[in-house]
Amino acid sequence: MNALTQPRLLTLDDLDRAVQVQSAAFQDDPLWQYLDPDAQTRRRRLHKFFRPFFKFSIRNQQAYGAGDGLEGVAVWSLPVQPVKWSAVLLAGFPRLVFDPFMVQFVRAGKVFSQFTRMQKQYAPDPHYYLETISVLPSAQGRGVASRLVKPFLDQADQQSVSVYTETMTPSNVGLYEHYGFKTMEDYRVPGTDLHIWSFYRPANPHR
């Protein structure tokens, strides 16, 4: 794969654009619609909450981008990649604790606990973890997602390491299966219409 198709590590200069891409892609995300049914306030909160997330991911060298003018972003955790805890404070996460919207995150605790449970259950060994991937709606169908996924799958194969991810978006299920992921579980969150799909891609060094 040539250098033009490889994703690049994001820098803090990319922060605003990365937050814009992620927020646009997650505007209709099932979990965020559950947390905030109002489209206008949801749009503002997406920007507010994704900013420290990407600031942390960029400082920890886990955020990648692709596409002309940065049309897609992804956050990958590698098998051996220590977390820079100073990045947590510098990202601004502590300030979110005092945001009134945090009550909604507490309400969704049963969802986040399943993310943790599934990852521990289905990917107990060191693995690549795709934490999030987003492509601008206007850039979908141009191969941007592939540029953010396939190089890491190839790298995992070369290292004989598995890959794990999850989604709450039904349309993503076929996408991950296309990349060789196996659906490990389709979990229905009690009392909601939310689903969590868990995906595992075993080490495949001979692909």
Secondary structure, 3 states (H helix, E strand, C coil): CCHHHCCEECCHHHHHHHHHHHHHHCCCCHHHHHHCCCHHHHHHHHHHHHHHHHHHHHHCCCEEEECCCCCEEEEEECCCCCCCHHHHHHHCHHHHCCCCCHHHHHHCHHHHHHHHHHHHHHCCCCEEEEEEEEECHHHCCCCHHHHHHHHHHHHHHHCCCEEEEEECCCCHHHHHHHCCCEEEEEEECCCCCCEEEEEEECCCCCC
